[in-house]
């Protein structure tokens, strides 16, 4: 029997390899998907609601003005002097206002010709970004304070513009391919089998893993919800523009939600970190820290949460950290990402960008 073992082992390995090739060709490859879709329908709803609110406010103002005139004059308006209720703007002005409210009918990835940029700031009619560097807990921390006209300008992108497992590229490369002014690494969805993946209003993975999900809504607010409470499709119907499954939540309603000993599975207590937070609607902070080096120890989750609270953040969420943690601003990597003990980027599945 022993003399036949090598032949049996070889045939078993050959069979396993053949089965893998078949699965990889006909099953695994089907999960790879080009990621050019963007669902802006939720912004159209917001635009309609904004128009309705403006019209209602205009009607109220007009009614109040008419009442005041009657009280002052003591008589009715002369025949033919009534005007239709409206915003008081010309059709061109009204259309321009509607477009400014929605922020989604234009190509939000294109940069304005009137943009002003420096090493630490960027400004145009839709976006305001200020970059600062500080040191806390023996660690360098990089903060991008971001104010947007609309959440439509907060986007996500996949490595190689492809959704699928083990598809990676450096954060700086993905940022360049998408003309990003500011970018941080995302949740590295590609190494997980489960967890909601909703990007630019499109559901790519709707398999729950029993964890907290960060939801960024089209109205520019953020919320952390359980994937047991909603399906991915329901979240999109509720106006979720981006959703991430990494965690944990760091802040909710301005309160720290992690303990001093909380940690992501298999991670060290002090790490390079990446997080995103919301101060107010359409006012965000992107935070990345160094770590694992002689210059920067790294942050615990509790330290990261405490730091973000000091910035006035109300809701904050931990994204993939460690070697993934990278911030790119105006085409340059601003932090010191560490991979294998060296200062260099590590390939990731996805980014969050402006």
N, C-alpha and C positions, 0 to 999 in steps of 0.2 A: 504493500500500500504506500509505503514511504517513497518509493521510486516514482510513483505517479503524482505525488503532491505538487511538484513544480508545474507539471502540465495542467493540473486542475486549477492551481492558483492563477496561471497565465490565462486560461480560458475564462475564469471568473472575472479577472481584471478586464479582459477584452470585452466581455459581455456588459460589465458596468460602464465602461467607456462608451460603448455603442449606445446604451440606453441614455447616458448623459448627453451625447451628441444629438440624439433624436429629440430629447426634451428641450435642449438648448435651441434647436432649430425650429421646432414646431410649437413649443409651449412657452419657454422662458422668453423667447424673442417677442412673443405677442404682448408681453407686459411693457415693452419699450414703446415709447410714444413721443412723437414730436410735440413740442410744448409751445406752439405759437398762439394758442387760443387765449383770448381775453374776453371776459364777460362783463360788459359795462352796463347791463340792463339795470342794475341796482342804482346806478348813478342817474339814469334817466328818471327813475321813480323819485329820487331826491330832488331833481330839477323840477319835476311836475309839482311836488309838494311845496317847493320854495316859491314857484310861480303862484300857486293857490294862496299861500300865506301872504305874499306881496299884494295880490289882488284884494284879499280880504281886508288887509290893513288899509289899502287905498280906499276901499268902499267905506270903511269906518271913518276915515279922515274926511272923505267927501260928505258923508252924512252929518258929521259933526260940524263941518263948515256951513252946510245948508241950514242946520238948526240955529247956529249962531247968527247967520244972516237974517233969518226970520225973526229972531228975538230982537235984533237991533233995528230992523226996518218995520217990524210989525205987520208985514204984508207978505203975500205969496210971491214967488218968483214970476217974472213976466213970462208969458207963453213963448216957447221956443228957446228959452235960455237954459234949459236943463242939458246936462252933458252925460254921456254914457260913463258909467263907473269904469275906472281903469287906473293904471299906474301914473298917468300924467306924462309918460314918456312917449316919444315918437316910436314908430314900429322898429326903426333901426336901433334906437337906444335900448328899447325893451329886449330885443334879441341879444344885444351885447351883454346886457345884465344877466340874462338867462344863461348864456354861455359861461360867464364868469362864475356863476353859482355852481354849475355842474362840474366843470373841469374835466369832463370825460369825453366830450364830443370832439376835442382837439387831440392831436397826437402828443400825449404828455411825455413821451420819451425824447422829443426834440428840444434842444436847448434854445433859449431866447437869444436873439441877436443883441439884446440890450443887457445880457447877463454880465454881472461884475463878479470876478473871482480873485481870490488870493490864496496863500498857503493855509489860511485859517478861516476863510469865509467864502460863501457863495450867495449871490442874490439875483433873482429875476422876478418877474411879475407873479410867478406861481410858487416859488420856493425861497426859503431863507434858511441858511445853514451856518452855524458858528461852531468851530472846532476848538476845544480846549484840552490841555494836558495837565494833569495834576498827579500828586503822589499821596496815597493813603495806604496804611497798613504795610508799609515797606514795598509798595507796588506802584508802578506807573499805570495810570488809568487815562484812557482817551474817551472824551465825551463829545458827541456831535448833537447839538441842540437844533432841532428841525421844526420849522413851521411851514405848513403847506396850505395852499388855497383850497385843495381838495385831497382826500385820501387816494384819489386816482393816481396821484404822483408818487405814492408809496407802492412800489412794485416788487415782484420777485422774479427770479430767473433760475433755470436749471443749467447744469454743466452741459455743454455741447447742445443746448436747446433741446434736450432729450430727457424725458421722464423714464427712469428705470434703475435697476440695481447696479451698483458698481460703475456708474457713469460719473466720473469726477473731473474737476479742473480746479486750478487755483482761483481763489476769490478775485484776485486782480485780473485774471484772464476773462472770467465771466463778466466782471464789471466793465471791462473794455469793450467786449462784444455787445454790450447793451447800453453803451454811452452813459454809464452811471457817473453822476457827480459824486455820490457817496454810496458806499456799499459795505455791508458786513456779511459774514457767513451766516447761513440759516440753521436749520435743525438737522442737517445731514440725514434726511429721510431715507436715503438709499441703503443704509445699513440696518434698517428696521423692516420687519415683515408686516407690522401693523401700525396703526396710528393715522389719523386723518391728515391728508395732504390736500389742502385747498389753496390754489395759487391763482391770483388775478381773477378771482370769481369762478374758477373751474375746479371741479372735484377730480382729482387724480387717484386718490385712494380713499375709500370710504369704510375701511375695516377698523373698528374700534379696538383699542387695547386696554381699556379700563383706566384711562389716565386723564389728566387735565389737558385741555387744549386752549391755546391762545387764539382768540378771535379778534381780528381787526376789521371793523365794520366800515361800510362805505361812507358813513357819516363822520368818520375820523375818530371814533371811540374804540377802546380796547376792553375786552372782558375775558376772563378765564372761566371756562365751563367744563363740565364732565362729558366725555364722549358717550357716557351711558344715558345722558339726558336727551341728546339730539343725534339724529343721523347727519352725515355730512351734507346730504341734499337739503335737509331742513335748515341747516346753518346758512347755506347759500340763499335759501328762500327768505331767511331772516335778515339778509343783507351782509353776510360775512364775505369780505373781499379777500382776506388772507387768513389761513389757519395753520398753526404749527403744533407739532406733537413731540416735545422734548421735555422741557420743564426742569424743575418745578416752577410754579408761580412764586415770585419773590415778594410782591406787594399786591394787596387788594384793598381798595378804598383807603389807600394811604397807610395801611398797617402791614408790618412785616409778617409774612406767612411761613417763614422757614425758621427752624430752631438753630441754635449755635452749633449743633452737631449734624445738621442735615447735609446730605451729600448725594450726588448723582451716583448710581451704581458703578462700581469698578473705578471710580475717580479718586484722586488724592484729595486731601482736605484743603489744600491750597493749589489753585490752578490758574492758568490763563482763562479768562471768562469772556463770554459775549452775551449781552442782554439787550432787550428793547423795552422801553417804557413810555407811558403817556402821562403828560402833565395836564393837558386839557384836550378837547377835540381838535384834531389836526395839529397838535403840538406834541412832538415826540422827542425822545432822547435815545440815541444809539450809544451803547457803552461797550468798550472792549478793554481788557486789562492784559498786561504782560504777566509772565510768571515762569517758574521753572528755570530761573537764571540767577546769576550772582547779583544782578542789579534789581531784580524784582522777584519777590517770593511767590506772588500769586494771591488770589482771594478765595476765601471760603464763601459759600452761598450766603451765609448770614452777613458777612462783611459786604458782599456785593449788594444785598438787599438794603442794608443800612446806608450805604453810600448813595444808592439811587433815591432813597427816601430823603436824604439831605438835599437832593436836587429839586424836591417838590413833586416827585413822581407819585401818581396815584395808583397806577397799575403797572406792574413790571413782570417780566417773564425771562427765564434763563434759556438761552439757546445753546447749541453745541459749543463746547469749550475746548480746553487743552490745545493740541496742535492745530485745531481748526480755527481758533480765534484770530480773526483778521479784520482790520478796517482799512478801506481804501478811500482816499479823498482826493479829488482832482487828479486822478491817474497815478497816485503814489500810495504805497503801503505805509501807513503812519505809525503802526505799532511794531513790535518785534515778535512775530510768530515763531514758535519753537517747534521743531520737528526732529525727533531723534537726537536731541541734544544740540542741534545746530539752529541758528537763526535763519529760518526759511519757511515758506508757505507749505501747507499740506493741501492736497486736493480735496475738495468737498463736493457735495451733490448740488448745492443750491446757495443762492444769496438773497438778501433783502437789500433793496437799493432805491435811491431817489434819482 
